[in-house]
């Protein structure tokens, strides 16, 4: 048919998982049923176990979950955070599916750190299993797919400076979409030739997208671009319409939620630059350095994988991955431009789409591993396993710089280099015990509707452990993704609090507190005390009780 790509020549061979190729038949004979799947599950358990043993399960105020978990807590108990300027405001905008899911888990396991470990470990298993299935679909070699799945346990960092992959101990809304990505991608590759089947892929993406609509939009853009690149003019519209219609049906619950609280207030560039300057507008030298150190190695390995293709079916499957990667690169390049032109489009955060390149390059790297394993000689087999180990340590080539620093002794972050990623978090609490003591006092000795003011840089998890409302934190600036109007309010609160803590004069403390209904103000004990009633103090923090304004 005119306009159709080469992949339509043999769609069943190209997009149906039929088992390993004849050259890998020996693998099927000695391996018992579900052997590779069992090995993969055992590997995930061992990889996750180190986090369970090492991480103290303290939710730092610098973690995204420090502001999302309180939403789930309020879902379970409407009496807390009643006076909080952030939590009740964001709840109407935030995906109900994620809030409900986390609230349900918090009901079963009240400790937030345990909930994050449980959920992220499950997401890692789902993601690794999906990569294994997708790699088998692309490479058609079970052992090579298994090794690639192990490599996928390691995370990378996209061009916006945020993590791409499943971080254990982190269960952000987008992590659920990351876990679903290889499954949705595999379904798309299998069914791109059928409009009816594409509709069901869209439904599946939409259903999962209720947990994080933005990441669902990213996947939608990837697959829409692939449809435009793959299909001819006579089938392009029908394929796209079916996929889009399915997505709309699946994500309908969130669309209805958003329609009720629709906020298209423009976001000021001043706020965007203050909140997410590096994430939205990285400097060119940073971009180039990141491209050379994090993206060039995976792309080079993927190019070698392209040279290892041995059949038209190999080429068709590889081209499907390359099309998706090209769309990801194009959308990423448009990210800063769109944010400059329309600051409100920062919410779309296209720079994060660069992370999909790591997964797609990793799939093509599987052809290199497969080629070495297929040769059958001891030396080639050892080389195949050796390459898999190198890919694991370097996260598919995306973190090769870390390994170079570690190997040359210029970095002592052994745990990070070997994939633990559970060391001390930057900007976290320097004295967790003193912080928790403060939170226990606040939870037991203050009213449930009390409003606290604390140093706004890193105190976001106060809400979790104290179960009390907090006037503002820097992390609350995530509201810019949901509401331009709420972003304005957050920005003003943050600037007020930042100015107050610079000088911390008693008159200013009283004035700001009485203006906003703040009853308690937290100060670090290293700062000079002021002439206000102290109601709690430990070696790290003191708390002042601010008198309510006198009634006329």
C-alpha angles and dihedrals in degrees: 000000000000114000097015119127128240090262090073090066093080109010096161093053093042100046108027122085102232100165132264122327120262091259088064095048093114089064092060094049099057099034114085119223114293091004095136093043091051092049090050092051091049090050092051091049092051092046092049094043092071090059092049090052098040108036115082090211093237111149105223120216088238093064120097089230089064088077099032099050092060088059089058091045091054089048087060095040118026092187095073126079090018091144096038112123091209114036101054091041095053098042094080090053100040120093107270091208093063094043092050093046094051092043090054092051092047088055090057097038111024093191107093093206091056090049091052093049094047095047096042092047090052091047091050091053091049092047095048091047089050092050089049091052093044092046090052088051092051103033100026094215120109099204093047089048091051092052091048089051090055090052089053090065088077118083131223136201121243126217092269089062095249127120122269114201137031111313111197109234090030122090103171118166091255091055088071089056091047089055091051096044100090091045093050090042092052093049090049093051091048096047106031090107094061123065092200093051092044088060090061091049087054091050091051091050091047094050092053089041090068085078093055116000094187094061089045087055090052091053090045091054091049093052095040089055090049090052091051091049095044107039130071122237092263095057103025097086096046093049093047093045092051093048093046093046091051091050091051091052094048096047094041094113092061092041089056090048092050092047090059094055101026110169118180095165108150116252114232115238088227091063093043093051091047096048104034110009096137094040094050104030110025116181117260093242089054092049093048093046091048092048092051096045103034109023107030096062095052090046092051092050089048089052089055087051089055089056089054095062111124107180143029088255090056089051093049093052093045091049090054089058093044092053090054090048092051091052090049091052092048094050091046092054090052093051102087092037093055092046090052093049096042113015091195088067088069083091088070089059097195093179088075089065088076087079092071088068089070093057095044093048090048090057090054089048086062089072090062092050091046093050092054094046092047093059090075097209119123093240094050092046091051089049090053092053090043091054090049090053091050090048090050095050092047096040091244091317094305094108100034090126091064092053092048091052092047094046093049093047095243090118128045095194093116094156092053093045091053093047105261096121091180102109125121111311116235114252093015129137111298091202110032095175093056090047092050091047089054091049093049090052092049092048094050103033106038134065117266091242094052117131119216132198115206138164099296100215103078110357099102095115090060086089091058099049100031096037088216133123119263125207098221145332132185090244089062085074087087083087086083087079092059108031134018090195093053089045089061091053092047092049093053092047092049094050091049092051094044092052091047094053093048092067103007099201116178094231091052091046091052094044095051093042095050091045092056102029095252112163103180131037122197121211130179111250091230088070123083112271119241132215099271131110110277111213099172136016139169131168091281109031142028127195125212124204110222115209117239115248115271115254117238 
